[in-house]
Amino acid sequence: MTQCNHSWLQSATARGTLLVVTKTAAERREALLDTAKKIVFDHGPDAVTMGAIADRAGVTRALVYKHFDNRDDVLAALYRREAAVLDTVMREVVIAAGPGLEAKLRALADVILDSADSHGSFFRLLRGFSGSNSARADRREWDRRTVRYFASLARDEMPLDERTAQRAVALLLTPLQTLRAQVIADPASRDHAVDTYVTLVLGGLHALSEGASSGGSTSRPAVAPSARAARNAR
């Protein structure tokens, strides 16, 4: 052993314990996805290859293949991971907003518009990998959860039955994509666009609830908004 190596070993074991840092399979997979994400940002998705990931991560290609079948598998997994992270952020923003349907709607619209600025360029780069079966299943689950959550809020404030509320909310949430496109094209219109969207949603739901009331529908027992929101946010 050379003096240099001996000195390093003495330093590393100054307290009598040699620490060896190891990663779990899940941690290695996440680290490889982090590397792929850097390559996407620096050079675009076409530059992502199994060899490029291995070289940049300082590992063997065999290790990369241990976690992913091919580059498309890597990019599809990266898309799903980043979409899940964004989904979590959006849920946290909405839940943390003030009480009531209007406040939650505004929070949802705002966080979707914010995500267009913070994540839009990245997801545009990986648009070709958004159509995998797993990614579509993720989006369907997000859509169902969002509809259930906002339908529950609507029913807390209006005499709507569950089926009507969910159908109405599913329709009224659809224009959020149009709202995002409008604000991207004209950022100065953001406040007015959000106000208009929220007004249209609330107006539509109130019109439905008034029709239900005049038709003799009965209201269900009230449920505390906080308890219902917490249950449906999961």
C-alpha positions, 0 to 999 in steps of 0.5 A, a space after each residue: 500500500 502506498 503512503 498516499 493510499 495509507 494516509 487516505 485510509 487513515 483519514 477515512 477510518 479516523 473514528 475506527 469505522 470505514 463507511 461504504 456508501 451503497 445504494 438500493 436498487 430504487 435509489 440507483 434507478 432514480 439516480 439514472 433517471 436524474 442523469 437522463 433528465 440532465 441529458 434531456 435538458 442539455 442536449 434533448 431527448 435524442 441524445 439519451 442513449 443507454 451508453 450516454 447515461 452510463 458514461 455520464 453517471 459513471 456506471 456500466 451499461 450493464 447496470 443501466 440495462 439492469 433497470 431499463 430495457 432501452 432508451 424509450 423505457 428510460 424516457 417513458 419512466 422519466 416522463 411518468 416520474 416528473 408527471 407524478 412529482 408535478 401532480 403531488 405539487 398541484 395537489 398540495 397547492 390546491 389543498 393548502 388553498 383557502 376553504 370553499 369551491 371558489 378558492 380551490 378552483 382558483 388555486 387549481 387554475 393558478 397552479 396549472 398555469 404556473 406549471 406551464 412556465 416551470 415544467 412546460 418546456 420539459 414535457 414538450 421535449 418528452 411529448 412523444 413518451 406521454 402516450 404509453 399505457 402507464 402514462 395514460 393510466 396515470 392521467 386517467 387516475 389523476 382526472 378521476 381523483 380531481 373530478 371526485 375532489 371538486 364534485 365533493 366540494 360542489 356538493 358541500 355548497 350546492 344541492 347536487 346529487 353525486 352523479 350530477 356533480 361528477 358529470 358537471 365537474 368533469 365537463 367544467 374542468 376540461 376548459 383548463 387546457 384551453 385556459 392554459 393555451 390562452 394565457 401562454 399566448 397572452 400572458 397579460 390576460 391571465 387574471 382576467 382569464 382565471 376570473 372568467 373561468 371561475 365565474 363560468 364554472 360556479 355559474 354553471 354549477 349554481 344553475 344546475 343546483 337551482 334546477 335540481 332544487 326546483 325539480 324537487 330534489 332533496 339535499 343530502 346531509 351536510 358533511 364537513 368540508 375539511 373531512 370530505 376534502 381530506 378523504 377525497 384528496 387521497 
